[in-house]
């Protein structure tokens, strides 16, 4: 069971390459694929209560790394000459000391073994996508349930109050 202080570290470009919807989008517009991934993960974070940190490789891009918040997610672009795997390993080690469950989403088998050795729980891209789809269905189900519930306040009001409210609604008061 997931706890509110659990952390999910996501290898962003690994998910984009592994999820069919994002891979197709990447071929048309890379930025759109990245934005869609962040949107999906933000919904997942909101549903599960987990802290989600998405790491993107920038090791071939000159400059310093960058960390910022987007849609309440923490987004990390690695430093020059640092891979997403190295960044995820560092973050997993740092966070494991704080007695919380660390989950790492990547389909890179070597990376899965390394982070497992650091005490993190591994999750493949396919597993994470399945969980995201399940959470989306659960959210939709809750929304549909709430939409079907009617406000029964009207039947609990006295007639004179109902008449005054109706006049207010019509702009007669």
Order of alpha helices (4+ residues) and beta strands (2+ residues): beta-alpha-alpha-alpha-beta-beta-beta-alpha-beta-alpha-beta-alpha-alpha-alpha
